[in-house]
């Protein structure tokens, strides 16, 4: 069996067998198949797709590339949430401590930023000392002791996805449903969870631009999860404009903490609480969804959730003082207000362009080995439907490198569109599957 033959087979639209998929994934994980051949296979998959059987085989083989977390000795339900990626989407940092404070175990394996979207791990690493790469035994211990852990793939857990995830980010192969499904579900199966809540984004800032695409992805994710013995439900949520107002790693940590303290933006708060409620229901901590919503709200208002996040930070080596002192997070040296040239109402705050602007400032990766600047990003002052006066700031760019500012501003200028009246508002939650 040769990699080039399997690349050709997929390029020509033929389905691969489980054995052929195993050959590719095992060879790439061991370093026997080089990046350039795997990149060719990924692009062929983008063009030709995969059958449900291929997707299941790919997911299963990626799980087998490493060890799995055995949490069966814990009597409480193990539940996780995963987002398909958006701009300003920091719900994991809000809902994880809420759900863990209720007694549900949350073993969360997260990812880094892909293309214009931010990554949970990149946000967490803006907290001084926070470790996202931990040995399997340490992960198990933290789930037992703290109730939650937020980590990335490692050489032990789904190493195949760790390599593929980074390669997809820089080869324009991110927006491929079978690859997305295998990436997400392999990490989740390896966590040893009982149930999973999926936040499938749809809109201009999502990888799925239309509701039909998002529904297709959601159905495939649910199908693979259920075929592998897990309880799964998916929410389709809006990503036409950024979630919350902060975009960028340290800035999003601050906004998450503000939300946990009851002072965050309403859309971030509402979505975090709704996702948390579904997790609580699937974790047997509520009789119905309304009961779960009340529990999530109570844990947020009581301060139990923010204290749980403090525990998570400290347990993973981070500085827990950031919860009260944001100056301990990375700080950008410069700020630039992008102001409106006319008065009007914001009719578009294009999420993908604002995400690209943040990446161009240094918050995301342009190449496989691009360093991140955790301090930079955007604060969006005016969102869709809000009125702005001439000369008033639409957003503020936080930056360290003046040479990066110009490119980022090009994207910001294209992102904001003003009109005379507010457009019809899209519901934040479009459907539950």
C-alpha positions as CSV (number, residue, x, y, z in Angstrom):
1,X,0.0,0.0,0.0
2,X,1.4,3.4,-1.0
3,X,0.1,6.9,0.0
4,X,0.3,8.2,-3.5
5,X,-2.1,5.4,-4.7
6,X,-4.6,6.3,-2.0
7,X,-4.3,10.0,-2.8
8,X,-5.1,9.2,-6.5
9,X,-8.0,6.9,-5.5
10,X,-9.6,9.7,-3.4
11,X,-8.8,12.3,-6.1
12,X,-10.7,10.1,-8.6
13,X,-13.8,10.0,-6.3
14,X,-13.5,6.5,-5.0
15,X,-14.2,5.5,-1.4
16,X,-11.3,4.2,0.7
17,X,-11.6,1.1,2.8
18,X,-11.1,1.2,6.6
19,X,-7.7,-0.5,6.1
20,X,-6.6,2.2,3.6
21,X,-7.7,5.0,6.0
22,X,-5.8,3.3,8.8
23,X,-2.7,3.1,6.7
24,X,-2.8,6.8,6.0
25,X,-3.5,7.9,9.6
26,X,-1.0,5.6,11.2
27,X,1.7,6.5,8.7
28,X,1.2,10.2,9.1
29,X,1.0,10.0,12.9
30,X,4.3,8.1,12.9
31,X,6.0,10.5,10.5
32,X,6.3,8.0,7.7
33,X,3.9,10.0,5.4
34,X,5.1,13.6,4.9
35,X,3.1,16.7,5.2
36,X,3.0,17.3,1.5
37,X,1.3,14.0,0.8
38,X,-1.2,14.3,3.6
39,X,-2.0,17.9,2.4
40,X,-2.7,16.4,-1.1
41,X,-5.0,13.8,0.5
42,X,-6.8,16.5,2.5
43,X,-7.4,18.6,-0.6
44,X,-8.6,15.5,-2.5
45,X,-11.1,14.9,0.3
46,X,-12.3,18.5,0.1
47,X,-13.0,18.0,-3.6
48,X,-14.5,14.5,-3.4
49,X,-15.9,14.2,0.1
50,X,-16.3,11.0,2.1
51,X,-19.1,8.5,2.6
52,X,-20.6,8.1,6.1
53,X,-18.6,4.8,6.4
54,X,-15.4,6.5,5.5
55,X,-16.1,9.3,8.0
56,X,-16.8,6.8,10.7
57,X,-13.6,4.9,9.9
58,X,-11.5,8.1,9.9
59,X,-12.9,9.1,13.2
60,X,-12.3,5.7,14.7
61,X,-8.8,5.5,13.4
62,X,-7.9,8.9,14.8
63,X,-9.2,7.8,18.2
64,X,-7.0,4.7,18.0
65,X,-3.9,6.9,17.2
66,X,-3.5,7.5,20.9
67,X,-4.9,6.5,24.4
68,X,-8.3,7.2,25.6
69,X,-9.4,8.7,29.0
70,X,-11.1,6.1,31.2
71,X,-13.5,7.9,33.6
72,X,-15.8,5.0,34.1
73,X,-15.0,4.9,37.8
74,X,-16.6,8.3,38.4
75,X,-20.4,7.9,39.1
76,X,-21.3,11.4,37.8
77,X,-22.1,11.9,34.2
78,X,-19.3,13.1,31.9
79,X,-20.5,15.7,29.4
80,X,-18.7,18.0,27.0
81,X,-19.5,20.8,24.6
82,X,-17.9,21.6,21.3
83,X,-18.2,24.6,19.0
84,X,-17.5,24.3,15.3
85,X,-15.7,27.6,15.4
86,X,-16.6,31.3,15.3
87,X,-15.4,34.8,15.9
88,X,-15.5,35.9,19.5
89,X,-16.8,32.5,20.6
90,X,-15.5,32.0,24.1
91,X,-18.5,30.1,25.5
92,X,-16.3,27.2,26.7
93,X,-14.6,29.5,29.2
94,X,-18.0,30.5,30.6
95,X,-20.1,27.3,30.5
96,X,-17.4,24.8,31.7
97,X,-17.2,26.3,35.2
98,X,-21.0,26.6,35.4
99,X,-21.5,23.0,34.5
100,X,-18.7,21.7,36.7
101,X,-20.0,23.8,39.6
102,X,-23.2,21.8,39.3
103,X,-21.4,18.5,39.7
104,X,-21.2,17.3,36.1
105,X,-17.7,16.2,35.1
106,X,-16.4,18.1,32.1
107,X,-13.3,16.7,30.4
108,X,-12.8,19.2,27.6
109,X,-10.3,18.6,24.8
110,X,-10.2,21.8,22.8
111,X,-8.4,23.1,19.7
112,X,-6.4,26.1,18.5
113,X,-7.5,28.7,16.1
114,X,-8.4,27.7,12.6
115,X,-8.2,30.3,9.8
116,X,-10.2,33.4,10.9
117,X,-11.7,31.7,14.0
118,X,-10.2,31.7,17.5
119,X,-9.2,28.7,19.5
120,X,-10.0,27.9,23.1
121,X,-6.4,26.8,23.8
122,X,-4.9,30.0,22.5
123,X,-7.2,32.0,24.7
124,X,-6.3,30.0,27.8
125,X,-2.6,30.2,27.1
126,X,-2.9,34.0,27.4
127,X,-3.3,33.3,31.2
128,X,0.3,33.3,32.6
129,X,1.4,29.8,33.4
130,X,-1.8,28.0,32.2
131,X,-0.9,24.6,30.8
132,X,-3.0,23.0,28.1
133,X,-0.7,20.0,27.4
134,X,-1.0,17.6,30.3
135,X,-0.2,13.9,30.8
136,X,-3.2,11.6,30.7
137,X,-2.9,10.7,34.4
138,X,-2.9,14.4,35.3
139,X,-6.0,15.0,33.2
140,X,-7.8,12.2,35.0
141,X,-6.8,13.5,38.4
142,X,-8.0,17.0,37.6
143,X,-11.4,15.7,36.4
144,X,-11.7,13.8,39.7
145,X,-10.5,16.7,41.9
146,X,-11.7,19.8,40.2
147,X,-14.5,18.5,38.1
148,X,-13.3,19.9,34.8
149,X,-10.2,20.2,32.7
150,X,-9.5,22.2,29.5
151,X,-6.7,20.7,27.5
152,X,-5.5,20.1,24.0
153,X,-4.6,17.0,22.0
154,X,-1.3,15.5,22.9
155,X,1.1,12.7,22.0
156,X,-1.1,10.5,24.1
157,X,-4.6,11.7,23.2
158,X,-5.6,11.8,19.5
159,X,-2.1,12.7,18.2
160,X,-3.3,12.2,14.6
161,X,-5.8,15.0,15.0
162,X,-3.2,17.3,16.6
163,X,-1.1,17.0,13.4
164,X,-4.0,17.1,11.0
165,X,-5.6,20.1,12.7
166,X,-2.5,22.2,12.3
167,X,-2.0,21.1,8.7
168,X,-5.6,21.8,7.7
169,X,-5.3,25.4,9.1
170,X,-2.6,26.3,6.6
171,X,-3.6,24.3,3.5
172,X,-7.2,25.7,2.9
173,X,-8.8,22.4,3.9
174,X,-10.6,23.5,7.0
175,X,-14.2,23.8,5.6
176,X,-14.7,20.1,4.7
177,X,-17.5,18.4,6.6
178,X,-16.0,14.8,6.8
179,X,-12.7,16.3,8.1
180,X,-14.5,18.5,10.6
181,X,-16.6,15.6,11.8
182,X,-13.6,13.3,12.3
183,X,-11.6,16.0,14.1
184,X,-14.4,16.9,16.5
185,X,-15.7,13.5,17.3
186,X,-12.3,11.8,17.6
187,X,-11.3,14.2,20.4
188,X,-14.7,13.8,22.1
189,X,-14.7,10.0,22.0
190,X,-11.2,9.9,23.4
191,X,-12.3,12.0,26.4
192,X,-14.4,9.2,27.8
193,X,-17.6,11.2,27.8
194,X,-21.2,9.9,28.1
195,X,-22.8,12.8,26.3
196,X,-22.0,15.8,24.0
197,X,-23.6,19.1,23.2
198,X,-22.6,20.6,19.9
199,X,-22.7,24.3,19.0
200,X,-22.8,24.3,15.2
201,X,-22.2,27.8,13.9
202,X,-23.9,29.2,10.8
203,X,-23.3,32.5,9.1
204,X,-20.6,34.8,7.6
205,X,-18.2,34.1,10.4
206,X,-18.7,30.3,10.5
207,X,-17.2,27.6,8.3
208,X,-20.8,26.7,7.4
209,X,-22.2,29.8,5.7
210,X,-25.8,28.5,5.2
211,X,-28.3,26.9,7.5
212,X,-28.5,23.9,5.1
213,X,-24.7,23.3,5.4
214,X,-24.8,23.7,9.1
215,X,-27.7,21.3,9.4
216,X,-25.8,18.8,7.3
217,X,-22.8,19.0,9.5
218,X,-24.8,18.8,12.7
219,X,-26.7,15.7,11.4
220,X,-23.4,14.0,10.5
221,X,-21.8,14.8,13.9
222,X,-24.8,13.5,15.7
223,X,-24.9,10.3,13.5
224,X,-21.2,9.5,14.2
225,X,-21.6,10.2,17.9
226,X,-24.6,7.9,18.2
227,X,-23.0,5.2,16.2
228,X,-20.1,5.2,18.6
229,X,-22.5,4.9,21.6
230,X,-22.7,8.5,22.8
231,X,-25.7,10.7,23.5
232,X,-25.4,13.8,21.3
233,X,-27.5,16.9,20.6
234,X,-26.7,19.8,18.4
235,X,-27.7,23.5,18.4
236,X,-27.5,25.6,15.3
237,X,-26.4,29.1,16.4
238,X,-25.9,32.4,14.6
239,X,-22.4,33.6,13.6
240,X,-23.1,36.4,11.2
241,X,-21.5,38.9,13.6
242,X,-19.0,38.3,16.4
243,X,-20.3,36.7,19.6
244,X,-19.8,39.2,22.4
245,X,-17.7,42.3,21.8
246,X,-14.1,41.0,22.3
247,X,-12.1,39.2,19.6
248,X,-8.5,38.1,20.5
249,X,-7.1,35.9,23.1
250,X,-6.5,37.9,26.3
251,X,-9.4,40.2,25.5
252,X,-11.7,37.2,25.3
253,X,-10.5,35.9,28.6
254,X,-11.4,39.2,30.2
255,X,-14.9,39.2,28.6
256,X,-15.4,35.6,29.8
257,X,-14.5,36.6,33.3
258,X,-16.9,39.6,33.1
259,X,-19.6,37.3,32.0
260,X,-19.0,34.9,34.9
261,X,-19.3,37.9,37.2
262,X,-22.6,38.9,35.6
263,X,-21.4,41.8,33.6
264,X,-20.8,40.3,30.2
265,X,-22.5,41.1,26.9
266,X,-26.1,39.7,26.6
267,X,-25.6,37.4,23.6
268,X,-22.5,35.7,25.1
269,X,-24.3,35.3,28.4
270,X,-27.5,33.9,26.8
271,X,-25.8,31.4,24.6
272,X,-23.4,30.2,27.4
273,X,-26.4,29.6,29.7
274,X,-28.4,27.8,27.0
275,X,-25.5,25.5,26.2
276,X,-24.8,24.9,29.9
277,X,-28.5,24.1,30.4
278,X,-28.4,21.4,27.7
279,X,-25.3,19.9,29.3
280,X,-26.9,19.9,32.7
281,X,-29.9,18.1,31.4
282,X,-27.8,15.5,29.6
283,X,-25.7,15.2,32.8
284,X,-28.8,14.3,34.8
285,X,-28.6,17.5,36.9
286,X,-32.1,18.7,35.9
287,X,-35.5,17.3,35.3
288,X,-36.2,19.3,32.2
289,X,-34.6,22.1,30.2
290,X,-36.4,24.9,32.2
291,X,-35.1,23.4,35.4
292,X,-31.6,23.2,33.9
293,X,-31.7,26.9,32.8
294,X,-32.6,28.0,36.3
295,X,-29.8,25.9,37.8
296,X,-27.3,27.5,35.3
297,X,-28.5,31.0,36.1
298,X,-28.3,30.4,39.8
299,X,-24.7,29.1,39.6
300,X,-23.7,32.2,37.6
301,X,-25.4,34.7,39.9
302,X,-24.2,33.1,43.1
303,X,-20.5,33.4,42.1
304,X,-20.0,29.6,42.2
305,X,-19.1,29.5,38.5
306,X,-16.4,32.2,38.6
307,X,-14.9,30.5,41.7
308,X,-14.9,27.2,39.8
309,X,-13.0,28.9,36.9
310,X,-10.5,30.2,39.5
311,X,-9.9,26.6,40.7
312,X,-9.5,25.4,37.1
313,X,-6.9,28.1,36.3
314,X,-4.9,27.3,39.5
315,X,-5.1,23.5,39.0
316,X,-3.7,23.8,35.5
317,X,-0.7,26.0,36.6
318,X,-2.2,29.4,35.7
319,X,-2.2,32.5,37.8
320,X,-5.6,32.6,39.5
321,X,-5.1,36.3,40.3
322,X,-6.1,37.2,36.8
323,X,-9.7,36.6,37.9
324,X,-9.5,39.8,39.9
325,X,-6.6,41.6,38.2
326,X,-6.8,41.8,34.4
327,X,-3.5,43.7,34.2
328,X,-1.8,40.3,34.8
329,X,-2.9,39.3,31.3
330,X,-0.9,40.3,28.2
331,X,-1.4,44.0,27.4
332,X,-1.1,45.5,23.9
333,X,1.0,48.7,23.7
334,X,-1.2,50.6,21.2
335,X,-4.9,51.2,20.5
336,X,-6.5,52.5,17.4
337,X,-10.2,53.6,17.2
338,X,-11.9,52.9,13.9
339,X,-14.6,55.6,13.7
340,X,-17.7,56.0,11.5
341,X,-17.4,58.5,8.7
342,X,-21.1,59.1,8.7
343,X,-24.0,58.5,11.1
344,X,-26.3,55.6,10.7
345,X,-27.3,52.2,11.9
346,X,-24.9,49.2,11.7
347,X,-26.5,46.8,9.2
348,X,-23.5,44.5,9.0
349,X,-20.5,43.7,11.3
350,X,-19.0,40.9,9.1
351,X,-17.7,38.3,11.5
352,X,-15.2,36.7,9.1
353,X,-13.6,40.0,8.2
354,X,-13.3,41.0,11.8
355,X,-11.8,37.6,12.6
356,X,-9.3,38.0,9.8
357,X,-8.4,41.5,11.0
358,X,-7.6,40.0,14.4
359,X,-5.5,37.3,12.9
360,X,-3.6,39.9,10.9
361,X,-2.8,41.8,14.1
362,X,-1.1,38.6,15.3
363,X,-3.8,36.9,17.3
364,X,-4.0,34.0,14.8
365,X,-1.7,31.9,12.6
366,X,-0.9,32.7,9.0
367,X,1.5,29.7,8.7
368,X,1.9,26.5,10.6
369,X,4.5,27.9,12.9
370,X,3.4,31.5,13.2
371,X,3.9,32.8,16.8
372,X,0.8,34.3,18.5
373,X,0.5,37.6,20.1
374,X,-2.0,37.0,22.9
375,X,-2.5,40.7,23.7
376,X,-3.8,41.9,20.4
377,X,-7.4,42.0,19.1
378,X,-10.5,44.0,18.6
379,X,-13.2,45.4,20.9
380,X,-16.4,45.9,18.9
381,X,-18.4,48.9,20.2
382,X,-21.2,48.8,17.7
383,X,-23.0,45.7,16.5
384,X,-25.9,45.1,14.1
385,X,-28.9,47.2,14.8
386,X,-27.0,49.8,16.9
387,X,-26.9,53.4,16.0
388,X,-23.5,55.2,15.5
389,X,-22.8,58.9,15.3
390,X,-20.3,60.4,12.8
391,X,-16.8,60.2,14.4
392,X,-17.9,57.6,17.0
393,X,-15.8,54.5,17.3
394,X,-17.2,51.3,15.7
395,X,-14.4,49.2,17.1
396,X,-10.9,49.6,18.8
397,X,-7.9,47.7,17.5
398,X,-5.4,46.6,20.2
399,X,-2.0,46.1,18.5
400,X,1.8,45.8,19.1
401,X,3.2,45.9,15.6
402,X,2.3,49.1,13.7
403,X,3.2,47.4,10.4
404,X,0.3,45.0,11.0
405,X,-2.2,47.7,11.6
406,X,-2.8,48.7,8.0
407,X,-3.7,45.2,6.7
408,X,-6.0,44.7,9.7
409,X,-7.8,48.0,9.0
410,X,-8.5,47.0,5.4
411,X,-10.6,44.1,6.8
412,X,-12.2,46.3,9.4
413,X,-13.3,48.9,6.9
414,X,-14.9,46.2,4.7
415,X,-16.6,44.6,7.7
416,X,-18.8,47.4,8.8
417,X,-21.7,48.6,6.7
418,X,-24.0,51.4,7.8
419,X,-27.6,52.1,6.7
420,X,-30.6,54.1,7.6
421,X,-32.5,51.5,9.6
422,X,-31.8,48.3,11.5
423,X,-32.2,45.0,9.5
424,X,-34.4,42.1,10.8
425,X,-32.5,40.4,13.6
426,X,-31.5,36.8,13.3
427,X,-32.3,34.5,16.2
428,X,-29.2,33.5,18.2
429,X,-30.3,29.9,18.4
430,X,-31.8,28.7,15.1
431,X,-32.6,25.1,15.8
432,X,-31.9,22.1,18.1
433,X,-31.3,18.7,16.7
